[in-house]
């Protein structure tokens, strides 16, 4: 493929195949990605379609139809096999592979010595496959990554044009000297004009030198032109082939005619036009290939982050390491235990089993500070280990690792096309026919004027003719009008821009998203986990029923939340684990737990004690911060259960798992001490209802009247027993900080309870949620039955950079909004602190998406949604640009167009700035390409000849055509010098900015 019309032809040929759902072709990467129905077509038919379109192709990778190469689908392995001498050898290798359990498909090529294996990674691994080949009597090793991905193909393309250029240079330089230098020196001129068989010696030498260039070096262009014309289209090959053949054929006719008509003075040295034209086009294609290779250097840099080898640990039955060996990283399997030495890069995604260290994740997530890693923490491939030695277990290997998925996402974005490119493609499709028409009109105009005698006699060079004079103009127009630069304007900038973004921890999934990001007018933020740290903690707990001690209430709350991974559920679990452990292990029963210096309830059920002077939190290296706000004072009443004595704090949290003591972390991770859930119902945006099978010893004496499990055959019948209902509510706080966010509970569904629980247990119905759920339950404070047992106050600290990022967005002219499932009091408090005035609270997931639709319908040209949770996925998909915080839920990451690998909102400013610069570069490339052609075509057509007598030689026109393509690529490469803007926290906000 040489230009945009070539890639469009390949894309059209593939899209026209039966069963093809989507086809994307990248001119820059020389790759095509096809989604198709295996029942309607296959790889061989797709390859045949491309070849019939006039192009050669080979299979880079096949994901099959089972979901692709991924964690839940088949994996592919390419092996280099040595020792095969005949067809029976390749058959033996293929049979050995196919006979291995877990292998889905195996194919072996004797000519290339390559084997491609598709297998189930859950049943077999690369080392087992290698062992199968070794047992068959052959040697094998994993094919290098460059043999499989497009890097080797791009290098091959560059070397191909380099050889073409050097070969043509060998013949073109002597031809140039013969035509432009020696013929003007008296001695050599006499030798050139020497007659040999009726022809001048110089003409024969020029013919001999030009012919290899025309038909050996230039065969690539002639073949491409024939294939294109055969299918009714035109491309760059047509322009080059027609122009060079016109010059070459005319030169031959001129020489022969001069031999027949002795009085005719030939101009056979016109051979240099075709030879030099091909030479400069080859030079331009070589420089273009070299520059295009540099545009993808970011992808290569990411691939090089993964180490080539890893230290594999063999363990005994007790899990102790017995021996280690260094193995290629391509042979690692899930479940392998690996040792990572200080300063080494992690070869796979996994979890830490032993050791403590800090890992530098800057090149993956963009976070500059090393991240502490302890047993149980996840690690990412390609990151750099610090001073400690880690023993990790591989969870994702090969192409399933985070690093490989990043590369795949970036390559997918580079295959996509921005909407602006569609206009350029349509122009390119008609540009070549228009160029041919312009060349014919130019030739006809000059020839007609010369033949009619309308040209001054001194305009036509001495010894030339009107036909040759006009032909030179026509060939120059034909060559210089090639639209190659138009086809490279978008993909080159996009490739560099997405690569630079990946190096800064930002994944851009499509070119369309990049274009929309550059024209944003509004940004909508989720609250929990986006503007806040997403690590909420219980800062106060008040028991509201004297018959139910606080420890029993916390036991029920932790048991009810055991099946949820929601941040608020984790906060309740952590608080209950630390507090209950403290009641037996020394933690004060009236205060929180761990290192959070909290003032809490004494568990008496609301005694009316005043709040502490300051609700504060300890942060390592920064001291203790806190304070009592006016809203806190207003929310505290003088007494009575109906006033809900909740202590509200601005920032407070319990220690995170990595900072907790080992016994605290164990208590949190273990669920053996919790009551089993017999039935549960997740209520998004409100909370949950569930049934717990509790032992009588875990309940207060007042629960003795509760029916036994055997007496509760169903959830419905139990719900009718008012005396057996227990309600627990972490309610929202008027004027305070936090109420539960909209909950998306993975794996929690409505279900009927078991008919019977364990013998002697008591089933307790628990409703745990926000005020909306309590209203549905008909709960009123102090009313019986049912009754409210406790209230939890939960705080989620703001991200430090959030106010500065919002201020920076406002300075850029963007309107900022916040949409959350929390209550209005909480939402307004957080919005006021970050500087957002457009707030919408108490929204369910569908409501968030509806809010996005309202903004879009209200005339906002571009609306972005920034979120991290499952409940944000609908809004992320609805927005013009969805931005997911990489530390959030996988569903949110899948639904988003941009992924910030780190948790900092600074990445949003970086993504916006880089997108705008990339799109500006694309528009600059198009402006340059259009301006270049608009100026060059008239010059080539002879616009400067009347005043200056300047005629652009065709070979110079060829050099100019190549120069236009190279200049566009070089312009895109300027993005590699991108420097991220200074952090928003260092930029003081301007007074008076409004959101």
N, C-alpha and C positions, 0 to 999 in steps of 0.2 A: 504494500500500500504506500502510495507516494503523496497523496493529498486527501482532502476531505471527501471528494467525490468517490475515491476508492473505498474509504471506510463506509460511506453511505451505501455503496453497491454491495459490499459484503453484508452489511446489516440487513439490507433489503432481501438478499438471497436467503439468508438464514430465517428472517421473519416470515418469508413465504413458504417455508417448509411446513407440512402438516404436523400438528402436534406441538409446534413451538409456541410457547406462551410469551416469552420475552427474549429479546436479543440485543445486546449492547456491545458495540465495537469501539475500541480505543485506537485512534491513529498513533498516539504517542507511545502506548505500550505495545502496539502491534498484537493485541489480544482481543478475543471475543468471549463473552460470557453468555451462555444460552441456557434458558430454562425450558424444558420440553417434557412431553409425555412419552415415557419409554414404550408405551404400547403403540404409539403412532409413528415414531421414528427412532433412529439410533445414532450412535456416534459416527458410524461409517457413512450414513446418508448425509449427515451434517457436513462431514469433511468433503464429500462429493459435491455438495451444493456450493461450497466455497471454491473448490477447484474449477467447477464449471463457470463460476463467475470470473475466472481468470487469475486466481491467486492460489498460492501454495499454503498449506497449513499443516500443523501437527498438533496432537492432543497434549495439552499441558497437564490437565488434571480432570478427573471425572469424579463427581461426588455421588453419582448414582441417584436413584430416586427414593432413597429411604431417609431423607432428611438431611443429606449432606454429611460431610465429614465433621462430625461434632461429637459431643459427649454422649448423645443418645443414638447416633447413627454409625454407619461403617467408617472405618479409617482406611487410608491408603498409604502404602509404603512402596517406594521405588528403590530397587536394589541393583547394584552392579555385580554381575556374576562372571567369574573367570573360570577357565578350564573347560568350557564347552567347545567341542571340535566338530560336531555334526548335528543333524536334526534329532537323532536319538538322545543326545545329551540334553538338548533343550526340552525334549519331551519328558525326560527323567526328572529334570528340575521342576517342571510344571506339575508333574504327577506328585512329587514329594510335597509341594506346596498345597496342592488341592487336597491331599490326604491328611493335612494337618487340621485338627479340630478347631473350628472357629473361622477358617478361611472361607470367604464367600466367593471369591473369584481370583484366578491367577493367570497371568499371561507372560510368556517368556519369549524374547526375540533373540535369535541366534546371531543375527547380523550386528546388532548394537550391543549385545551382551547385557541387556537390561531386562529386569523382571518387575512387573507391576502387580501388587497384591492388594486386594480389598479384604478386610477382615473385621471381625467383631472384637473391639478392644477389651470387652468385658470377658472374653473367653481365651484370647491368645494375644501375645505381644511380639514386638519386633525380634527380641532375642530368640524366641521359640522358632520363628520363621527362619532366622539365620541358621539355627541349629539343624533345622530340617534340611536345608540345602547342604550344609556341611556333612550331615549324615549320608546324603546321597552321593558324596564324593566330589563336591565342587566347593569353591571358595566364593564368598559373597561379602559385600559391605554396603552400607547405605549409600545411595547416590547423593552426591553433594547437593546442597540446596540450590546452587546456581544452575545445576543441570535440570532442575525441575521448574524453577520459577522463571520469570521473564528477564532476569539479569543477564543470563547467558545469551539469550536471543538478542538483546540490545547490543551486547558486545560483539556478537556475530555480525549484526547489521553494520556496526561501525567499521569493523575490519573488512567487510565486503566492499563498502564504498571506498575505503582506503586503498585496497588493491586495485579497484577500478580506476581511481584517480592516478595512482602511480603508473599503471600500465599506459593509460592515455597520455600521461605526461612524457613518457619515453618517446612517443611518436609526435606529440604536438609541439614540443619545444623545437626540435629540428625543423618542423614544418613552419613554425612561426618565424624562425631565423631565415629560412629560405624565402618566405614571402615578404617579410617586413624589413629585413636587414641586408641580406646578401645581394638581393637584386638591385640594391642602390650602390654597391661597391663595384667599381669598374672591372677588376679581375674576376671575381666570382660571377658577376653579371654575364660576362662573355661565356663562361662555362655553363651557366643556367640556360642561355639562349642557344646552346649548341644543339644542332638538329640530329636526332637519332630516329631513323625510320620515318621521317617526315614530322615527327613530334619534337618539341623542345624538351631537352633533358630535364629542365626544372619541372615541366608539367608531369613527366613520368615519375619523377621522384616524389612530387606532391601526391600523385595518385597512390603510389605505394605506401606512403606514410599515412595518408588519410583513411585508406580502406580498413585497416585493422581497428582504428578508432571507431569508424562508422558502424562496422558490423560485428566486431568482437566486444569492445567495451560498450557500444551503444545498443547491443542486442536486447538488453534489459528493457530499454525504453520502447524499442520496436515491438517486442513481444507483448508488453503491457498495452501499447496502443492498439494492437490487433485484437486483443481480448476485449478491450473496452469497446471498440467500434463494433465488434461482432455482437455485443449485447446492447447496442444502441445508446451508448453513453460516451462521454469524453472526459479526459482527465489530464494531468500534467504530462503523462507519457505521450499523449496524442500531440500536444503542443511541441514537445521536444522532437519527437519522431518526424512530424511533418516539416518542422523548420530545418532540421539537419538533412533530411532526405532531399528537400527542395534545393538546398545549397549543393549537396553532393551530386545529385543527378544533373543539375544545371551545369556544373563544372565538367562532367563527363561529356554532356551534349556539346558544350562549348569546344572542348578539345577535338572531338570527332568532327564537328562541323568545320572547324578551322583546317582540318586535314583534307576535307572534301573541297571546301571553298578556300583556296589558297590566299585570296585577297582579304579573307576575314581574319581579324586579329583576335585570337582567343584570350581569355582571361582565366586560364586553368588554375592559377594559384588561388582562386576562390575556394579551393579545398580547405584552406585553413579556417574558413568560417565554420564549417561543420565540425571539424576536429576540435577547435578551441571551444566551441559551444558545448560539446559533450564533456570536454575536460573541466570546464568551469561548473557545469551542472553537477558532475561527480564530486568536485571539491565542495560545492555547496551542500550536497547530500551528506558528505562525510562530516563536515562541520556541524550540520544540523543533527546528525545521529550522535555526535560527541556531546553536543549541548543538551540534547534530550536525555542522554544518559545521566548528565549532571542534575537534571530536574528531578530525577528519581533517587538521588543520593540519600535523601532522608529515609526512604524505605530501606535502602541498603544499610544505613546506620542503625535502624531499628533491628534489622535481622541480625546484625553483628553483635547486638547486645546479648544474645543467647550464647552461652559457652559451647564449645565443640565437644567437650567431655565432661563427665561427672564422676564423683566418687561414690560407687555403689557399695552399700554395707550389707553383708550377709549376717543373718541372725540365727540364734538357736531357738528352741521351742519356748524358752522363757523370754524371748525378745532381746537378748543381749547380743551385741555385735561381736561376731567371731572373727571375721576377716573383711577386708575391703579390697576393691579393685577399681581401676579407672576404666570406664567404658564410654563409647561414643554417646552423646546425648540423644541421638536419634534412636538408640536401642532401649531407652528407658520405658518402663511400663507403669501403669497405675499400681499403687501399693508399694512401689520400691522405696526403700529407706536410703536416704542419701546424706552424706556428710558434706557440709559447706564450710570451707576454711575461711579464716579472716581475709577480707579483701577480695574474695572470689564472687563471681556472679552466680545467682541461683539459676539452675538449669530448667526447673519446672515450677508450676504452681503447686503449692502444697501447704501442709500445716506443720508447725514446729512441734516435735516430740520432746526434744531435750535441748538444753542450752538457752542462754539469754544473750541478746546482742542488739545492736541498732542497725537498721537496713536503710541504705540510701535509695529512695524510690523516685528521685527527682526526674530521671529520664522517662519514667513511665507515667507518673501522676502529676509532675510539675511541682510537687511539694519539696521545698529546699531543705527542710530540717529532716535529719534521719529519724526513722520511726522505730520505737522500742518494740522488740519482739520477745515474747515469752512462750512457754509451752501452751499450745492451744491456739496461737495466733496464726493467721494465714499469711503466706508469703507469695510474692509474684515473681515469675521468671524474668530474667534480665536485670533484676535489681542487684545492688552490690552489698554484700555482707560487711558488717563493721568489724569490731575487734574480737567478737566472741565466735566460738565454734557452735554450729547448729546441726542438729540431726533432724531432718525433715522427712515426712512421708509424702510421696508424689500423689497428687490428686488429679491433676490435668497435665498431660504430656503431649509432645509433638505439636500438632496443629490445633489442639484444644486449649493451649495455654493462653493466658491473657495477652502476651506479647504477639503471638500468632494471630489472635483475633483482632488486635489493633491493626496489624499489617493488612489483614483481610478487609477490614472496614475502610482503611485508607485507599486500598486498591479499588474497592468497590466505588468509592466516591470519585476516583479518577476515571473510572469507566463511565460514570454518569455524565449527562450533558446539562449545562445550564440553559434556561430559557433563552438567554441572549444568543447562545450558540445556534439555536434553531434558525434565526434570521441569517446568520453567516452561512449556514449549510445550504439554505435555499438560494442565497446569492452565488455561492460556489457552484451549485448545480447548474446554473445558467451562465456562469462567468466564462467557462471554457468555450461553449458555442458562440457566445458574444465575442470572445477574443478572436476566434477563427474568422467570424464575420468581419470584425474590425480589420484584421490583417488582409482579407480579400478586398475590402473596400479601399484600404490604403494602397494596395498594389494596383488595383484598377484605376484609382484616381491619378496616381503618378504616371502609370504607363499610358493611360489615355491622354493625359496632358502632354506627355513627351511625344507620343505618336502624332498628336494633332499639331505639334509645333508651338504649343502654348507656353513652353518653358524657355527661358532665356538660354542661348547656346552655351554660356559659361557655367550653367548649373550642372550639366551632365559631364562627369570627369572625362578627360581625354582618353580615347580608346575604349570607352564604355558605351553602352547602348541604353536606350530608354527602358527596355525590358529588364536588364540587369540592375539598373539604377532603382527601378520600382520594386524589384524582387528583394533587394536588401532592406528596404523600408518594411515590406510585408513580413519578412522573416523576423526582423527586430520586434515588430509589434506582436507577432505570434509568440515569441519566447518570453518577452518581458511581462506579458499580461497573465502569467500563471498565478492562480489564486492560492498558492501554497501557504502564504503568510496568513491568509484569512482562516485557513483550517487549523493553524497552529496557535492562533491568538488565545483562545480559551483553554484548550487542554494543557498547554505548557504552564500557564499561570496557575491553573487549578492544581496541577501536579505539584508544583513548588509550594503553593499555599497550603494545601492539605498536608504535605510532608512537614513543613515548618510547624504547623499546628500540632501535629502528632508529637513532634519533639518537645513541645511545650505542654503536653498532657491534655490536648484537646482533640477529640475525634469528630471529624465532619463526615457525615454519612452520604451526602449527595451534593452535587454542584448546584442544584436548585435551592437547597437550603442555604448555601453560601450566598447566593444572589439575594435571597429574601432577607437574610440576616443583615446584609449591607444596607437595606432600606427600611429597617425597623423604625416604628414610631411609638410603640408601647411595649412594656415588659410587665408581665403578671407573675408575681411570686407566690409560691406556697409558703406557709410559715414553718411548720415543724420540719426540721431537718434541712431546710433551705436557708431561711433567714436565721433560724436558731441552730444550735449545734446538733440537734437530733438525738441528744443523750439526756432525756429528762430523768429527774429523780424526785422521789417523794421527800418533800421538805417538812411536812407536818401531817400528823394523823390524829384524828379525834374520835374516840369511841363515844357514841351517842346513846347507847343503851347500857344501863348499869348492870343488867343481867348478863351481858356478853363482854367479858374481858377483852382488852385490846389484842392480846396474843391469840385468842381464838378467832377473832375477826381477821387478823392478818393471815392466819393459817388458811382460812376459807378463801381469802383474796388471792394468795399465792397459788393455791390449788386450782382456782378457777382460771388463772392466767397461764397455767403450765403449758397449755397447748398453743400459745400465741407467741409470735416473734415480733409483735408490734413494740416500738420503743416504750410506750407507756406500760405495756404488760411487763417488759423487762424491768422497768423501774419499780413496779409493784413487787415483783419477785425478789429483786435485789434488796429492797427495803425490808421485806418480810424475812428474808434469809438472815440478814445481818442483825435485825432486831431480835428475832427468835433465838439466834445463836447467842446474842448478848444477854438474853434473859437467863441463860444457863452458863454462859461463859464469861460474864463480867461486864458486858456492855450495858450501860445504864438503861433501864427499861423506860425511862421517861424521855430519853433523848434520842435521836436517830441512831446511827451506827457508823462504824468506820471512821474516816478522817473528816467527815462533814460535821462541822461544829454547829449543830442545829439546836434550836429551842423548840421542843415539841410538847405534845400533850402528855400528861402523866398517865394516860390510859384510864382515867376514872370516868370517862364519858362526858367530859365538858364541865369542869368545875367552875368555870368563869374566871380562871386566873388570867391576869393580863399577859399580853405577848411580851417576849423578850425585847430589850431595848433595840436589838439589831439582829435580824436574821442574816447570817453571814455564811460565807463559804471559804474554804481554804484552798488555795491554788499554789502548787509547788513553785517556789522561786518568786512568787508575787505577793505573798502575805495573805491577809484575810480581808475580804470586802463584804460590805452589806449595808443595810440601813432600813429604816421604817418609813414607808411612803404614806401619803395622805390616804390613798385608797385602802391601805392596810388598816389604818385606824378606823376608817369608816365601816369596814367590814366586820369589825369586832364590836360586839354589843356587851352590855353589862352583865348579862347572865341569861340563863334559860336555854333549854335545848333547841328552841326554835330559832335561835340566833346563830347557830352553827359557828362555834368558836374556832375559826381557822386562822392560823398565823400565815400571813402572806409575805413572801420575800421577793426581792428583785432578782437575785441570782443565788442559787444554792443547788448543790448536787452531791450525791454520794460518790465515793471513789469508783472509777471505772474498773473493769475486771483486771486490766493489766497492772493497776496500782493497788489492788486489794491483796490482803494477806492470803497465803495459800489456802488456809482453812475457810476463809470467806468465799473464795472463788469456788472451792469444792462444794460448799453449801449451796451456792447459787446454781451450779451446773447440775447438781444431783436433784432428782425428782422423787427419790425413794421415800422421802419423809412426807410427801404431799398426799392428799386424798385423791383417789382415782376419780376421773370424770366419767360418768355413765351416759351422759347426753349433753350436747352443747348446741347453742345457736348463736352464730355471729351476727351482729347487728351493725353494719357499716355506718359510721358516723355517730353511733350512739353507745355501743359497748357490747355486752354479751349476756346471755342467760345460760345457766348450766345447772346440772345436777351432780352433786358430789356424794360419794359413798364414804361417809366418815365413821371412824371408830368412835364409840361413846366416850373413850378416854380423851379424845381430842376436843370434845365439846364441853361447854360449861354445864353445871348441874341443871340449869334452867332448861336445857335442851332435852331433858329426860322424857318430856311428854311427846317428843317427836315420834311419829310412827316408824317402825322398823322398815328395812328395805323390802322385806317380804310382803309388807302390807301396801307397798307402793308399786303397783304393776305398770303404771304409765305416768308420763309427765303430766298429762291432763288431769288425772285424778289427784295427783299430789298437789297440783297448783290450786286445787279447790280447798285444800286444807290450810286455812289462814294461819292456824297456830304453828304449822310446820314450815312457814316461809321465812327466809332470812334475806334481807336486802342490804347490799353494801354499795355505796355510791361515792366514787371520787368526783364530787360535784364541782361545777364551775364556780368561780368566785366573782362576785360583783366588784368591779373596780380593781380586780386583782390580776394575777399573772397567767395562770394556766388552768385550763380544763382539758379533758381528753380530746385529742384530735380525731378526725375521721379515721375509723379503723378499717383496714383491710386485712383480715386474718387469714393467712394462707393455711389451707387445710382444715379450717373450722367450718362445719356445715351443720344445718339442722338435722337432728337425728333423734330417733326414739331411744329412750334409755333401755338398758338391759332389764330383762324381766326380773332378775334377781341380782342383787349385789352379794358381796361376801357375807357369810353368815354372821349375824349379830351386828352388822353395820347399820348406820342410820343415814338415809338420804336427805340431803339438804338442798333446797333450791336457792340459788344465789343469782341475783341480778347485779351486775357490776358495770357501771357506765356513767354517763353524764346526766345533766338535769333533764334532758329530753327523754331519756329512758326512764328516769324516775317518774316523770309525769305520765308516761305510758303505763307504768306499773301502779299508778294511783297512790304514790307515796307522798305523804305529808309529814313533816317533822313532828314527832310526838304522837302521831296517830297510830292506833293499833286496831286490828291487824291490817295489812302487814306493817312492819316497822323498819325504820332506817337505823342500821347498826353503827355505821361509821362514815366519816368523810375524810378523803385524802387530798392534800394540797400538793400539786406536782409543778415543778419548775423546770423550764428548758432554757438555758442561757442563750443569749444572742451570740451569733458569730461576731468576733471583734471587728471584722472588716465590713459587716453588713451596712451600717449607716454611711460609711465612706463610699461604698460601691453604689448605693442608691443615689447619693449626692452626685457622684461622677456621671451616672446615667442621666440625671436631670440636666447637668451642664451640657451634655451632648444633645439635648433637645428631646429626650424620650420621656414619656409619661409612665410613671410607676404605679402599679396596682398591687394589692395583696388580697388573695382569696384563700380562705381557710375554713376548715370544719369546726374550729373552736368557737366559743361564744364571743359575743360582741365585746364584752368587757375586756377579755384577754386580747382579742384582735386589735382593738383600739389602743391598748397599752403598748403592744409590740410595734404597731404601725407608727405611733407617735415617737417611739425611740429611734426608729430607723429613718423617719422622715417621709413616710408614705401617707398621703391624704385620701387616696381612693381605696376604700376597704370594703370587703364583702365577707361576712362571717356566717357561721352555721350552715355551710354549704356541703352537701353530699358530693361524691365524685361526679355524678351527672350534672349537678348544679355548677360545678367549676367549669365544665365544658360549655354549659349554657352561657355562663358569664363571658367566656372567650368569644362565643358566637355573637353576643350582644356588642362587644367591642368591634368585631369585624364588620357587623352590620351597620355600626355607627359611623363608618367612614374611615376607620383606622386602616391605613394601607398595609401595615405589617405588625402583627401581634406575636410576641414570643411568650411562652410559658416556661417558667423555671421551677422544677420540682424534683422530688426524689423518691416519692412513695408510690405504692401500688395504686392508692386512691388518686394519684395525679396522672396516671397513664392515659385516661380518657381525654383530659384537658391537654396533655402533651401532644396527643395525636390530632386534636382539633386545631391547635394553634398553627399559625403560619410557620413558626419555627419552634420546635420543642427542644428545650435544653434540660438535660438530666444531669444531676450531680452524680458522679460515678460511684460514690459510696452508697447510693440508694439502692432501691429494689431493682432486680433484673428486668421486671416488666416495664418499669419506667425507662430504663436504659434502652430497651427494645423499641419503645414507642417514640423515643426522642430522635431529633435530627442531629443534635450536637450532644456530645457526652464530655463532661468535665471530669477527667480521671481523678482529680483531687477533690477535696471537700470545700476548698476555699472559693468564695464568690468572686475573687479576683480573676478567676478564669473566665468569667462572663465578660468582663471588660476586655480581656485579652482576645477572646473569640470575636467580639464585636469589632475591635480595632483591626485585627488581622483580616477579617472578612471584608471590611470596607477597603482596606489597602489592596487586597487581592482583586476585588471587583474593579477598583479604580485602574489597576494594572491591566485587567482584561479590556476595559474600555480604551485605555491608552494604546494597547496593541491593535485593536480594531481601527482606531483613528489613524495610527501609523500605516497599517496595511492598506486602508482605503486611500489615504493621501498619497502613499507611494505609487499605487497603480494609477491614480488620477493624474499624477504629474508625469510618471514615466511613460505611459502609453502615448500621450501627445508628442513627447520628445522623440520616442522611437518612430512615430508616424511621420516625423519631419517637420514639426511645428517650428523648430529653430533653424531650419535650413534656409528659408528666404532671407532672414536678416543676418545670419552668421555663417551660412554654408556649412553647418555642422550636421553630419549624418552619423547616427549611432551605429557602429558596427554590430552585427548580430552576435558575435561572440562576447562583446561587451554587454549587450543586452542579457545574455545568458548569465554573466557574472552578476549583473544587477538583480536578476530574478533570484539567484541563489542568495545574494546579500539581503534581500528583503526577508526571506525565511529565517536566516541566521539572526538578523537584527531583532525579530520578534522573539525568538528563543532567548537571546541575550537579555532582552528587556524583562522577560519573565524571570530569568535567573537573578535579577536584581532583588527579588523578594527574599532570596537566601540571606541577604544582609539585614533582614528585619530584626529590630530590637524591640522587646516588649516595653510597653509604657511603664512609667514608675508606678509602684503600688499605690492604690487609692488612699491607704492610710497615711501616706506621706504627702498627699495633696490636700491642702486645706480647703474645706468647702467654702464656696462663696456665699456671702450673706444674701438672704432674700431669695434663694433658690426655692422653687415650689415644685411639688410633685404632681 
